[in-house]
């Protein structure tokens, strides 16, 4: 599974472009880990046939993502709940 880690600037209503920064990932497992770790999901974008998940950017999110790829630990129940939440969010169930 390829890692996609970057920041994306996207305007929200009533906010200037320069003030909004998101962490984005296409990796559902990475997103589940971040959500379970307490990072706030901000939305999603459809890019072709893929969905990109957007998280509110915090300086710690990049480090948390790296911990995920380096074997970071998380409670199984939290991870599973986050995974199901994101699947429902992506497919709008």
RAWOKA-V102311 format. One record per run of one state. SS is the DSSP state (H for helix, E for strand, - for the rest). FROM is the first residue (numbers start at 1). TO is the last residue. If there is no record, write none. Layout:
SS	FROM	TO
SS	FROM	TO
This chain:
-	1	5
E	6	8
-	9	16
H	17	19
-	20	21
E	22	25
-	26	27
H	28	36
-	37	40
E	41	47
-	48	49
E	50	56
-	57	60
H	61	69
-	70	75
H	76	91
-	92	93
